[in-house]
Amino acid sequence: MSTPSQIKENELITQLTWLKNILKEEVVEEIECLRKDAPKVAEDAEACIPQIACIFCLDTVRIIRDREFEFAWFDFRGEFDLLTCPVCTRKQSNWISCLRDKNFHENGRRVFHQCERNANTVVVELARIYNSEYRSNAAIIKNEIQIEGPKISINNN
């Protein structure tokens, strides 16, 4: 028989899994919407998805939220809290530190404020991550075309 804490933990895991799946569906839908207006962004974001384990925090294992108490900023430590990602850790977020600015990056990746995370911002960040971290690992084919009179030679490297 499960204890109340185990039941609560299982409910949290179920909710977090649901949240992760919903966000992934929204990201895929946003990529489809962007195919017409911004095909390069859509292509790069789609190529990055298999590289990312947690679509919620984009593998930073961090999230940002407003400080919980109304006058928490009176301690002059900032207006925001940096927390662990509940989806990655599969448990309640833990406080890491206070932040003065919600423009925060972890290992070169943007850490999202809970109110700023939406499908469009995630897709744009996925495209940026792909271009900065993964595109350099992709095979690059160079086509050198030389036209010599009636002959055309193409050298594919």
C-alpha positions in Angstrom: 0.0 0.0 0.0 1.3 3.5 -0.9 1.9 6.1 1.7 0.4 9.6 1.4 3.8 11.0 0.4 4.2 8.4 -2.3 0.8 9.1 -3.7 1.5 12.9 -3.7 4.9 12.2 -5.4 3.2 10.0 -8.0 0.6 12.7 -8.7 3.3 15.3 -9.1 5.2 13.1 -11.6 2.0 12.6 -13.5 1.3 16.3 -13.7 4.9 17.1 -14.7 4.8 14.4 -17.5 1.5 15.9 -18.7 3.0 19.4 -18.7 6.1 18.2 -20.6 3.9 16.5 -23.2 1.7 19.5 -23.6 4.6 21.8 -24.1 6.2 19.5 -26.6 2.9 19.3 -28.6 2.8 23.1 -28.6 6.4 23.4 -29.8 5.7 21.0 -32.7 2.6 22.9 -33.6 4.5 26.2 -33.5 7.2 24.7 -35.7 4.5 23.8 -38.2 3.1 27.3 -38.1 6.6 28.8 -38.7 7.4 26.6 -41.7 5.8 29.2 -44.0 7.0 32.4 -42.5 10.4 31.4 -41.0 11.4 28.0 -42.6 15.0 28.2 -41.4 13.9 28.7 -37.7 11.4 25.9 -38.0 14.0 23.6 -39.6 16.7 24.3 -37.0 14.3 24.0 -34.1 13.0 20.7 -35.4 16.6 19.4 -35.8 17.4 20.4 -32.2 14.4 18.6 -30.5 16.0 15.1 -30.6 19.1 16.6 -28.8 17.1 18.0 -25.9 16.0 15.7 -23.1 13.8 18.3 -21.2 11.7 20.6 -23.4 10.6 22.4 -20.3 14.0 23.9 -19.3 16.0 23.0 -22.5 18.4 20.9 -20.4 19.5 23.9 -18.2 17.9 22.1 -15.2 16.8 25.6 -14.1 13.7 27.8 -14.1 13.0 31.4 -12.9 10.0 32.6 -11.1 9.0 35.8 -9.3 9.8 35.7 -5.6 6.9 34.4 -3.6 6.4 37.0 -0.9 5.1 40.4 -1.7 7.9 42.3 -0.1 10.7 39.7 -0.7 12.7 42.2 -2.8 13.2 44.4 0.4 16.2 42.2 1.2 17.9 43.7 -2.0 18.7 40.2 -3.3 16.5 40.6 -6.3 13.0 40.1 -7.5 13.3 36.6 -8.9 14.2 33.1 -7.7 16.4 30.6 -9.6 15.0 27.1 -9.0 15.7 23.6 -10.1 13.5 22.3 -13.0 10.7 20.1 -11.6 10.4 18.2 -14.9 14.1 17.1 -14.9 14.3 16.4 -11.2 10.8 14.8 -11.2 10.1 16.5 -7.9 9.1 19.9 -6.4 11.5 22.7 -7.5 14.2 23.6 -5.0 15.5 27.1 -4.5 19.0 27.8 -5.8 19.5 31.5 -5.5 17.9 35.0 -5.9 18.3 36.9 -9.1 18.1 40.6 -9.8 17.4 40.1 -13.5 15.3 37.4 -15.2 17.6 37.5 -18.3 19.7 34.5 -17.1 21.7 31.9 -19.0 23.0 28.6 -17.9 25.8 27.0 -20.0 25.0 29.4 -22.8 21.3 28.5 -22.9 18.4 30.8 -21.8 16.7 30.0 -18.6 13.0 30.8 -18.9 10.9 32.8 -16.5 7.7 30.9 -15.9 5.6 33.7 -17.5 7.9 34.0 -20.6 7.9 30.4 -21.6 5.6 29.8 -24.6 5.9 27.7 -27.7 7.3 30.6 -29.8 10.1 31.5 -27.4 11.0 27.9 -26.9 11.2 27.3 -30.7 13.4 30.4 -31.2 15.7 29.2 -28.4 15.8 25.7 -29.9 16.9 27.2 -33.3 19.5 29.3 -31.6 20.8 26.3 -29.6 21.0 24.2 -32.8 22.9 26.8 -34.6 25.4 27.5 -31.8 25.9 24.0 -30.4 24.9 21.3 -32.9 25.2 22.8 -36.4 29.0 22.7 -36.2 28.8 18.9 -35.6 26.8 18.3 -38.8 28.6 17.3 -41.9 29.2 20.1 -44.3 29.3 19.5 -48.0 31.1 22.1 -50.1 30.4 22.4 -53.8 33.1 23.9 -55.8 31.8 24.6 -59.3 34.3 25.5 -62.0 33.3 26.4 -65.4 36.0 25.8 -68.0 34.8 26.6 -71.5 32.4 23.9 -72.6 33.3 21.7 -69.6 31.7 22.0 -66.1 33.4 20.2 -63.2 31.8 19.9 -59.8 34.0 18.8 -56.8 32.0 17.6 -53.8 34.0 17.3 -50.6 
